[in-house]
Amino acid sequence: MPPRARQPQDHKPKAVKNGGSFTFDHDGKTYRLPSAAKYAEKSEFSGGDFMDAVLKGDATAEMRMTMSVFEAAKDDIGDAYDALRSKPVNEFLQTVGEWMQASQVEPGK
């Protein structure tokens, strides 16, 4: 069987959960994010918005929740916030989504 062709995601460093925090690499530097769970409580996302995202499979509500949690973490994550914002949009969405999943903050989970 021939080797599998490398995919674009094979070239990207993987974000990993590490000791209750989440790390990702950007421009040769590793950044650490605390669990997103504590920021979910501080976000502007309401219980009703969460229910809409789960019950309706509402991608817009899910995206609003994700961005609200990320924004709530802004003051605590410092340079990591700026590093994430400077990533290309697909890498930004993937990394923030993985952070939310690693923190078990996601609709339907």
Backbone as CSV, one residue per row, in Angstrom:
resi,resn,N_x,N_y,N_z,CA_x,CA_y,CA_z,C_x,C_y,C_z
1,MET,0.852,-1.178,0.000,0.000,0.000,0.000,0.898,1.241,0.000
2,PRO,0.672,2.174,-0.925,1.514,3.383,-0.976,1.240,4.268,0.238
3,PRO,2.248,5.037,0.651,2.025,5.939,1.797,0.971,6.989,1.465
4,ARG,0.254,7.386,2.482,-0.791,8.403,2.340,-0.145,9.737,2.002
5,ALA,-0.733,10.453,1.057,-0.238,11.791,0.706,-0.447,12.716,1.898
6,ARG,0.529,13.546,2.159,0.421,14.486,3.278,-0.666,15.508,2.988
7,GLN,-1.416,15.819,4.007,-2.496,16.796,3.922,-2.036,18.096,4.584
8,PRO,-2.687,19.240,4.271,-2.278,20.510,4.882,-2.255,20.449,6.408
9,GLN,-3.210,19.747,7.012,-3.245,19.698,8.470,-2.055,18.926,9.045
10,ASP,-1.389,18.083,8.233,-0.221,17.358,8.703,0.960,18.288,8.956
11,HIS,0.947,19.451,8.345,2.059,20.384,8.452,1.891,21.364,9.606
12,LYS,0.733,21.382,10.214,0.460,22.332,11.286,0.758,21.690,12.631
13,PRO,1.336,22.443,13.563,1.489,21.891,14.898,0.116,21.672,15.522
14,LYS,-0.016,20.599,16.247,-1.289,20.290,16.882,-1.377,20.988,18.237
15,ALA,-2.534,21.547,18.499,-2.799,22.098,19.817,-3.085,20.920,20.736
16,VAL,-2.588,20.977,21.947,-2.764,19.855,22.875,-3.222,20.339,24.228
17,LYS,-3.935,19.471,24.911,-4.336,19.736,26.282,-3.174,19.312,27.160
18,ASN,-2.820,20.132,28.146,-1.652,19.846,28.957,-1.894,20.312,30.386
19,GLY,-2.127,19.380,31.288,-2.260,19.706,32.700,-3.365,20.698,33.005
20,GLY,-4.523,20.556,32.373,-5.631,21.460,32.637,-5.593,22.726,31.804
21,SER,-4.526,22.917,31.050,-4.463,24.070,30.160,-4.303,23.556,28.738
22,PHE,-4.362,24.454,27.803,-4.346,24.119,26.386,-3.215,24.906,25.743
23,THR,-2.408,24.261,24.926,-1.302,24.961,24.277,-1.482,24.937,22.765
24,PHE,-0.944,25.971,22.137,-0.899,26.032,20.678,0.353,26.798,20.300
25,ASP,0.802,26.571,19.086,2.002,27.238,18.582,1.618,28.286,17.547
26,HIS,2.363,29.385,17.568,2.192,30.423,16.558,3.509,31.155,16.388
27,ASP,3.962,31.251,15.158,5.218,31.931,14.830,6.383,31.478,15.712
28,GLY,6.484,30.166,15.910,7.603,29.605,16.651,7.513,29.719,18.162
29,LYS,6.410,30.213,18.685,6.242,30.356,20.131,5.050,29.522,20.573
30,THR,5.162,28.936,21.757,4.063,28.159,22.325,3.307,29.023,23.318
31,TYR,1.989,29.026,23.174,1.114,29.794,24.062,0.253,28.823,24.854
32,ARG,-0.078,29.203,26.070,-0.895,28.370,26.952,-2.187,29.112,27.273
33,LEU,-3.302,28.393,27.157,-4.610,28.941,27.509,-5.179,28.157,28.683
34,PRO,-5.743,28.826,29.669,-6.429,28.104,30.741,-7.712,27.488,30.188
35,SER,-8.358,26.664,30.967,-9.609,26.046,30.538,-10.626,27.107,30.144
36,ALA,-11.303,26.865,29.025,-12.337,27.791,28.558,-13.581,27.739,29.441
37,ALA,-13.709,26.710,30.264,-14.920,26.532,31.065,-15.197,27.733,31.969
38,LYS,-14.169,28.296,32.585,-14.422,29.427,33.486,-14.865,30.676,32.732
39,TYR,-14.497,30.784,31.464,-14.884,31.940,30.676,-16.289,31.791,30.096
40,ALA,-16.746,30.557,29.976,-18.118,30.331,29.508,-19.103,30.988,30.466
41,GLU,-18.795,30.930,31.756,-19.666,31.551,32.762,-19.618,33.069,32.694
42,LYS,-18.494,33.629,32.254,-18.328,35.081,32.175,-18.792,35.653,30.838
43,SER,-19.063,34.782,29.879,-19.408,35.263,28.543,-20.806,35.847,28.524
44,GLU,-21.124,36.511,27.431,-22.449,37.103,27.255,-23.448,36.084,26.728
45,PHE,-23.036,34.850,26.561,-23.879,33.797,26.012,-24.818,33.294,27.094
46,SER,-26.108,33.339,26.823,-27.099,32.940,27.834,-27.437,31.455,27.732
47,GLY,-28.119,30.960,28.739,-28.591,29.585,28.715,-29.517,29.330,27.534
48,GLY,-30.355,30.321,27.216,-31.249,30.188,26.066,-30.494,30.077,24.760
49,ASP,-29.418,30.854,24.628,-28.593,30.767,23.425,-27.968,29.375,23.315
50,PHE,-27.511,28.852,24.448,-26.924,27.510,24.467,-27.965,26.474,24.044
51,MET,-29.180,26.595,24.605,-30.256,25.662,24.240,-30.554,25.730,22.746
52,ASP,-30.598,26.941,22.185,-30.838,27.092,20.751,-29.763,26.375,19.932
53,ALA,-28.521,26.535,20.345,-27.419,25.913,19.616,-27.540,24.393,19.652
54,VAL,-27.900,23.842,20.804,-28.002,22.392,20.943,-29.251,21.855,20.248
55,LEU,-30.399,22.411,20.575,-31.661,21.874,20.085,-31.891,22.111,18.601
56,LYS,-31.415,23.217,18.100,-31.651,23.547,16.698,-30.449,23.242,15.807
57,GLY,-29.351,22.788,16.418,-28.141,22.588,15.630,-27.730,23.891,14.966
58,ASP,-27.891,24.988,15.710,-27.703,26.339,15.194,-26.217,26.709,15.169
59,ALA,-25.619,26.650,13.986,-24.195,26.962,13.853,-23.899,28.413,14.203
60,THR,-24.845,29.314,13.927,-24.639,30.725,14.259,-24.560,30.912,15.766
61,ALA,-25.458,30.268,16.497,-25.430,30.373,17.959,-24.161,29.738,18.516
62,GLU,-23.734,28.637,17.934,-22.505,27.981,18.392,-21.302,28.902,18.169
63,MET,-21.255,29.558,17.006,-20.151,30.485,16.723,-20.195,31.676,17.673
64,ARG,-21.391,32.196,17.942,-21.527,33.302,18.900,-21.016,32.883,20.272
65,MET,-21.357,31.677,20.700,-20.898,31.194,21.997,-19.373,31.116,22.025
66,THR,-18.795,30.545,20.994,-17.342,30.392,20.930,-16.645,31.747,20.987
67,MET,-17.108,32.705,20.188,-16.480,34.024,20.163,-16.713,34.772,21.475
68,SER,-17.866,34.575,22.103,-18.157,35.214,23.386,-17.230,34.692,24.476
69,VAL,-16.988,33.385,24.477,-16.066,32.788,25.462,-14.647,33.290,25.210
70,PHE,-14.229,33.312,23.952,-12.891,33.791,23.609,-12.714,35.246,24.043
71,GLU,-13.703,36.076,23.798,-13.637,37.486,24.186,-13.616,37.642,25.708
72,ALA,-14.353,36.789,26.425,-14.367,36.847,27.893,-12.993,36.506,28.479
73,ALA,-12.200,35.719,27.755,-10.874,35.320,28.224,-9.801,36.363,27.915
74,LYS,-10.120,37.351,27.113,-9.146,38.316,26.582,-8.185,38.867,27.634
75,ASP,-8.697,39.361,28.746,-7.840,40.007,29.740,-6.889,39.032,30.427
76,ASP,-7.256,37.750,30.484,-6.428,36.765,31.174,-5.408,36.079,30.275
77,ILE,-5.622,36.085,28.970,-4.738,35.293,28.114,-3.696,36.124,27.374
78,GLY,-3.767,37.437,27.522,-2.719,38.335,27.036,-2.250,38.111,25.619
79,ASP,-0.956,37.778,25.473,-0.339,37.619,24.160,-0.985,36.499,23.349
80,ALA,-1.523,35.487,24.021,-2.174,34.387,23.307,-3.389,34.899,22.536
81,TYR,-4.090,35.868,23.108,-5.255,36.466,22.434,-4.809,37.100,21.113
82,ASP,-3.752,37.892,21.176,-3.250,38.560,19.975,-2.708,37.550,18.959
83,ALA,-2.014,36.510,19.454,-1.474,35.488,18.550,-2.603,34.770,17.816
84,LEU,-3.658,34.421,18.540,-4.793,33.749,17.897,-5.458,34.651,16.872
85,ARG,-5.640,35.909,17.211,-6.290,36.849,16.281,-5.465,37.073,15.023
86,SER,-4.158,36.891,15.098,-3.317,37.117,13.922,-3.205,35.885,13.020
87,LYS,-3.736,34.750,13.458,-3.709,33.544,12.632,-4.669,33.699,11.444
88,PRO,-4.402,32.986,10.344,-5.390,32.933,9.260,-6.716,32.392,9.825
89,VAL,-7.824,32.799,9.257,-9.137,32.494,9.832,-9.357,31.000,10.053
90,ASN,-8.953,30.156,9.126,-9.177,28.718,9.313,-8.393,28.169,10.492
91,GLU,-7.142,28.610,10.655,-6.337,28.176,11.804,-6.900,28.737,13.098
92,PHE,-7.355,29.980,13.064,-7.983,30.590,14.243,-9.181,29.762,14.685
93,LEU,-10.087,29.475,13.750,-11.296,28.728,14.086,-10.972,27.329,14.581
94,GLN,-10.005,26.676,13.953,-9.622,25.333,14.375,-9.045,25.352,15.786
95,THR,-8.137,26.285,16.056,-7.477,26.335,17.361,-8.457,26.703,18.464
96,VAL,-9.281,27.713,18.247,-10.258,28.108,19.263,-11.272,26.980,19.484
97,GLY,-11.680,26.314,18.400,-12.600,25.183,18.535,-11.996,24.041,19.330
98,GLU,-10.721,23.736,19.097,-10.038,22.682,19.846,-9.904,23.066,21.317
99,TRP,-9.659,24.343,21.587,-9.582,24.833,22.970,-10.922,24.613,23.679
100,MET,-12.013,24.970,22.995,-13.345,24.780,23.567,-13.623,23.297,23.817
101,GLN,-13.283,22.445,22.850,-13.524,21.017,22.998,-12.686,20.426,24.124
102,ALA,-11.416,20.812,24.194,-10.544,20.298,25.255,-11.048,20.715,26.635
103,SER,-11.720,21.861,26.681,-12.275,22.355,27.940,-13.684,21.836,28.188
104,GLN,-14.166,21.022,27.264,-15.520,20.453,27.321,-16.582,21.553,27.382
105,VAL,-16.369,22.616,26.592,-17.340,23.695,26.455,-17.763,23.705,25.003
106,GLU,-18.838,23.001,24.705,-19.350,22.972,23.343,-20.776,22.481,23.357
107,PRO,-21.601,23.049,22.521,-22.980,22.587,22.446,-23.049,21.111,22.091
108,GLY,-23.941,20.419,22.750,-24.198,19.026,22.421,-23.235,18.047,23.049
109,LYS,-22.317,18.504,23.885,-21.356,17.587,24.522,-21.595,17.523,25.997
